[in-house]
Amino acid sequence: MLQNFASLWWLVEQMPFLARLANRLIINFACNAAAFRPHPLSTCESYTSWTSLTDKTYLGRSIPPAQPRTDLPPVTDVAALFVPRDGVQRECPKSTLLFPIFAQYLTDGFLRTDSKDRRKTTSNHDIDLSPLYGRTPAQTKALRLCSEEPGRKGRLKSQDIEGEEFPPSLYQMNTSDLSTEFIDDHGAGLLDKPLGMHDDWSAGEHSRRYIFAVGGDRANSTALVGMMNTLFLREHNRLAGQLERCNPDWDDTRVFETARNVVIVLFIKVVVEEYINHISSACLHLRADPAVAWPAPWNRPNWMTVEFSLLYRWHSLIPEKMRWNGGMVDSATMLLDNTLLVKAGLYSAFKWVAETHATKLDLHNTAIFLARGMTIETLAIQQNRDQCLQGYNAYRQAMKMKPIDGFDCVTADDALRAELKELYGHPDNVDFYVGLFAEDNGPNTPMPPLLGAMVALDAFSQALNNPLLSKQVFNVKTFSDYGMETIEKTGSLSDILARNIGAKTPPDPDVTTIRMTRNDWRRTHVQF
């Protein structure tokens, strides 16, 4: 039966009209699951105001806030739900480590809660590859090579290390001083300071680390995020070179802007055609068809919500240890240091990440190095409470899902059911953030049901509505002939990696195994 259904969907994909129709139906079904933007409320006030409708420095709200409660369990008790039992994490049967690393790189660009005021955000709200290009025109200018010299037009600054191209260094060699090219006329840094970097780091510590000059404060958070940013930097510079050769009369700025347009759309294609397909349980391979969004009522300007900024805290997908250079290393060694990436080269880094199994998106599964002191999970739960988010069942109903009346419907894990009942009494009381991860994963997806539905809704409605994909913009004038050809033939990270391998790549590299989905994963049920 399973084989017959799979064959049916394979046949649908061979018929372009039916494949486009099925693709449109699935995307619209996901995007129609909740109210469309603009949301009437933001974290500015608990009522609708002109500010709540226009000031995007505040996070939006998917549904109205709840009244403050004093009867919920203590945050520290709830945070204990994220600690692995006996210190052992469980693996995800479907995902490689490439999946959460891409998710982190994706969301670092637009989920930017302000640490000084957690009601607010420093985000541009769009998928704009700001970790690569910067959030502001001043940052973008600082990261560009800005040269009219033939063979150098349109490039981002970079450095060559043993035949491998990487972003430039943020700090001067063997000092804690910023590189002069990233300092303004008043002596201030032009780029965001790497998140988590302490002011008292000594020059000695800096000299032992590779910290890249990049567009976002989170793009140095781990060498694996640095790996992702390096890939798209290489693709930008490769495209710039080809665009200059095809259009020798173009100036530096036009080459840069066209390459940027192409890379952002390539990124969105990977979001839909690899990342969302990995999350999806459907047999049909979903496509990033811009035309789906053109007449859609959900095609509205983006505004990141407080709920979306919380639901992407996928800490439990990161394993305590990962494969690297034939052995296992502590994942913590990757934090705020790109040295291992530089030594390995880009291809090998991607290969080893794809050989590492992600752990399961679940409670009691956050790696100890992330859960130590429960700072990460405690902050998320506290943010949930501070913003007075309604409970887990309220968000199920907002997503047109049935509310849960007993913990036996949340999870098959007897011990977890007992913990949840002791803490909360009834599913209505469960914190939104906890409920997202309390549900068992669905079949053929690494996502629990509520979390998966909310991710699909936001991913499609915040990706396919990108200005570059609009009907009047998505054309050869915006991207050039070569750019459109590149967009058409790209659908995965491995497609881009194959065009950008460096000197440290072994002979006859096989990029086909570099995927977000484990090579040993097999479908167990058939969904639409």
Buried (B, 14 or more C-beta within 10 A) or exposed (E): EEEEBEEEBEEBBEEEEEBBEBBBEBBBEBBBBBEEBBBBBBBBEBEBBEEBBEEBBBBBBBBBBBEEEEEBBEBEEBBBBBBBEEEEBEEBBBBBBBBBBBBBBBBBBBBBBBEEEBBBBBBBBBBBBBBBBBBBEEBBEBBBBBEEEEEBBBBBBBBEBEEBBBBBBBBBEEEBEBBEEBBEEEEEBBBBEBBEBEEEBEEEBBEEBBBBBBBBBBBBBBBBBBBBBBBBBBBBBBBBBBBBEEBEEBEBEBBBEBBBBBBBBBBBBBBBBBBBBBBBBBBBBBBBBBBBBBEBEBBBEBBBBBBBBBBBBBBBBBBBBBBBEEEEBBBBBBBBBBBBBBBBBBBBBBBBBBBBBBBBBBBBBBBEBBBEEBEBBBBBBBBBBBBBBBBBBBBBEBBEBEBBEEBEEBBEBEEBBEBBBEBBEBBBBBBBBBBBBBBBBBEBBBBBBBBBBBBBBBBBBBBBBBBBBBEEBBEEEBBBEBBBEBBEEBBBBBBBBBBBBBEBBEEEBEBEEBBBBBEEBEBEEBBE
